[in-house]
């Protein structure tokens, strides 16, 4: 697969850019945050990249996986999140990593991402 080939070639690259999104459930009792990283700010600001981050976040909030590895194994459409990220590496041509996930459960949660 092209994504895996590109990932191997770019494995030593740093992924210091990306999208960090957070979302709270409708009842305000669960919240999730995910970080999808890439090499350049050009990709990080791309609508499709941000959309993919949002789709991963929606899966995380709905399924409440125990940790990052469990999140990567969940389905996004007809393939795993891990495979979807790999697929996007082939499309975009940059190293992409799903690097962070956290779930919180409490009364009255709010999501805030500081810009910049």
C-alpha positions in Angstrom: 0.0 0.0 0.0 1.2 3.5 -0.9 0.6 4.9 2.6 2.8 2.3 4.2 5.6 2.9 1.6 5.5 6.6 2.3 5.4 6.0 6.0 8.6 3.9 5.9 10.4 6.5 3.9 9.3 9.4 6.2 9.5 7.6 9.5 12.4 9.7 10.7 10.5 13.0 10.1 9.2 15.0 12.9 5.5 15.6 13.2 5.4 19.0 15.0 2.3 20.4 13.3 -1.3 19.1 13.3 -4.8 19.5 14.6 -5.9 19.2 18.2 -9.7 18.9 18.7 -11.9 18.4 21.7 -15.6 17.7 22.0 -18.1 17.2 24.8 -21.1 14.8 24.6 -24.6 16.3 24.3 -25.3 15.6 28.0 -22.0 17.3 29.1 -20.8 14.2 31.0 -18.2 12.9 28.6 -15.4 14.7 26.7 -12.6 13.6 24.4 -9.5 15.2 22.9 -7.4 13.9 20.0 -4.3 15.2 18.3 -3.5 14.2 14.8 0.0 15.4 13.9 1.7 16.0 10.5 5.0 17.5 9.2 3.8 20.9 7.9 1.4 23.7 8.9 0.2 23.6 5.2 -1.3 20.1 5.8 -2.4 20.9 9.3 -4.7 23.7 8.0 -6.1 21.6 5.2 -9.8 21.1 5.5 -9.6 17.4 4.8 -7.0 16.9 7.5 -9.1 18.8 10.0 -12.2 16.8 8.9 -10.3 13.5 9.5 -9.3 14.7 12.9 -12.9 15.5 13.7 -14.1 12.1 12.4 -11.6 10.4 14.7 -12.8 12.5 17.6 -16.4 11.6 16.9 -15.5 7.9 17.1 -13.5 8.4 20.3 -16.4 10.2 22.0 -19.0 7.6 20.8 -16.9 4.5 21.6 -14.9 5.7 24.7 -11.8 3.5 24.0 -9.5 2.8 27.0 -6.4 4.3 25.4 -4.7 5.5 22.2 -4.0 2.0 20.9 -7.6 0.9 21.4 -8.7 4.1 19.5 -6.5 3.3 16.6 -8.1 -0.2 16.2 -11.7 1.2 16.1 -13.5 1.5 12.7 -13.8 4.7 10.8 -16.1 3.7 8.0 -15.0 0.3 6.6 -11.4 0.4 7.9 -9.6 0.9 11.2 -8.5 4.4 12.2 -4.9 3.2 12.1 -5.4 2.1 8.5 -7.2 5.3 7.6 -4.3 7.4 8.9 -1.9 5.2 6.9 -4.1 5.7 3.8 -3.9 9.4 4.3 -0.1 9.3 4.5 -0.2 7.9 0.9 -2.6 10.6 -0.3 -0.9 13.5 1.4 2.7 12.4 1.1 3.6 13.4 4.7 4.1 11.5 7.9 0.9 11.6 9.9 0.6 10.3 13.5 -2.4 10.0 15.8 -0.3 11.0 18.8 -2.7 11.8 21.6 -6.1 10.8 23.0 -7.8 11.4 26.3 -11.3 10.8 27.6 -12.8 12.5 30.6 -16.1 11.8 32.4 -17.6 14.1 34.9 -20.5 16.5 35.5 -20.5 19.7 33.4 -17.6 19.3 31.1 -16.5 22.0 28.6 -14.1 21.8 25.7 -11.6 24.6 25.1 -8.7 24.6 22.7 -6.4 27.7 23.0 -5.7 29.1 19.5 -2.1 29.6 18.4 
